[in-house]
Amino acid sequence: MRVGIVGCGVVGATIAYRLSKIPGMEVLVYDGRKPDRLDATGAALGVLMAVSCAKLKGRHIKLRLESLTLFEELIPELVERTGIDIAYNRQGILQVFFDRAELDRWYTTQAVRQSKGFRLEIWSDVQLLERFPELASARSLEGNESVVGAVFSPQDRQLNPAVLTQALVQGAVQNGAKFHFNTPVSGFRSRGLDNHHQVTHLCTSQNDVPVDWIVVAAGLGSMPLTQTLNQPIPIFPVLGQALHLRCPKPIRPDSPVITEGDVHLVPLNDREVWVGATVEYPQSETDVSINPNPEDLERVRLRAIALYPPLVGAEVIRTWQGLRPRPHERAAPVIEQLPGYQNVSIAAGHYRNGVLLAPVTAERILTFLQTTL
Ligand SMILES: Cc1cc2nc3c(=O)[nH]c(=O)nc-3n(C[C@H](O)[C@H](O)[C@H](O)COP(=O)(O)OP(=O)(O)OC[C@H]3O[C@@H](n4cnc5c(N)ncnc54)[C@H](O)[C@@H]3O)c2cc1C
């Protein structure tokens, strides 16, 4: 079976790698980007927040937990096959709280996670400061409150999304997959009537490529592509800005990701951290462009310093921004068969968790394909 995957961000690359392991599967990947330039995936912080997600039940939390579990096998496998160091941080995620009522709500989450075999630790302020004395002068930016405690999630992870994507591509190539960068897909050729269409080719400016199955994993590009099939899946951008900082003082070598609300501090080495991210919506829900607001980014920087005082005086090495693909008026992500088509799957609209959800997305796409094998 010849599968054409459109899009090689983290989602498309993970699908390509997964499918390339199946005997008899010919995997072709097309992306309009240059090999070393990434869209949303290149902006992501790589925080894999599953056990410490506040949601108690439902499809979304199930996907998160399943994907986190898949990562534990995927990362060692990729490192062994490719020799690429993916910078997989196994130190967990520490969520700091300034509000007692908010912290207390986590006892319910803790019990629910425990019933599924996952662990959360809830620490008082004393327990937190025993382990992390550097947080003694942490304050909330808004109310200047001091810490009341923390939720520590030892099983959550973080990694470098660009390096992960590179390793997935390399691993898939080793398994025989073919990648075509600088090659945007403009549309498809199909046959069939009414609700029983079948795509026969994907079309680039160079040629029409015969395929048995199509996976659209094109992030924000998925909407125009599904439009060409008269089944548009509306996906719009939400902008995120982030910073790379160098601390004046060393950071402990075993540091977890430290989080408060939307602000994540991602340790990279003994001096450097990523900090992000803003969440900036378009003026109207269906705008396709967003102007980054410098005040939002500054607020993230100030919140990070208030949360983690060793960052006072940190130098800004770099700032960046990216567009998260968010489905319009439906839950993220969209992983489904395109209505009306027998051989088109969609894996898009992963919004704020595309890195985390990439492995489980690949498993779901494989299941769609296996029903016809
Ligand atoms: C600041 C920021 C921080 C984030 N932090 C995290 C985080 O900590 N954890 C997490 O899980 N997620 C995070 N995210 C979200 C994450 O980045 C996205 O959910 C994820 O990258 C989506 O991956 P994707 O492969 O679907 O899309 P993309 O990475 O955008 O890839 C889509 C690809 O499709 C290609 N394409 C589009 N149209 C076409 C076409 N017609 N033909 C060929 N190719 C096409 C594009 O060139 C692109 O390479 C963050 C996002 C931002 C912006």
The ligand as an ORCA input file, in Angstrom:
! r2SCAN-3c Opt
* xyz 0 1
  C       4.915     28.937     21.262
  C       4.350     27.551     21.164
  C       4.612     26.631     22.178
  C       4.101     25.329     22.094
  N       4.423     24.448     23.069
  C       3.980     23.166     22.991
  C       4.331     22.230     23.978
  O       5.048     22.560     24.923
  N       3.867     20.950     23.873
  C       3.073     20.561     22.814
  O       2.678     19.399     22.770
  N       2.718     21.444     21.857
  C       3.138     22.733     21.915
  N       2.781     23.639     20.957
  C       1.825     23.217     19.914
  C       2.543     22.476     18.780
  O       3.576     23.272     18.293
  C       1.584     22.131     17.652
  O       0.386     21.557     18.134
  C       2.255     21.126     16.701
  O       3.531     21.573     16.325
  C       1.405     20.886     15.466
  O       2.152     20.033     14.633
  P       1.734     19.776     13.129
  O       2.700     18.802     12.577
  O       0.286     19.459     13.061
  O       1.861     21.222     12.433
  P       3.129     21.995     11.847
  O       4.330     21.851     12.682
  O       2.664     23.379     11.561
  O       3.412     21.224     10.498
  C       2.548     21.285      9.399
  C       3.403     21.092      8.168
  O       2.542     21.007      7.029
  C       3.176     21.644      5.956
  N       2.174     22.003      4.956
  C       1.127     22.846      5.102
  N       0.427     22.906      3.961
  C       1.042     22.080      3.078
  C       0.798     21.718      1.705
  N      -0.250     22.214      1.007
  N       1.637     20.856      1.107
  C       2.717     20.326      1.783
  N       2.987     20.653      3.062
  C       2.159     21.517      3.708
  C       3.873     22.845      6.582
  O       4.944     23.303      5.752
  C       4.339     22.266      7.903
  O       5.672     21.813      7.858
  C       3.283     24.942     20.988
  C       3.037     25.865     19.973
  C       3.550     27.151     20.041
  C       3.280     28.114     18.928
*
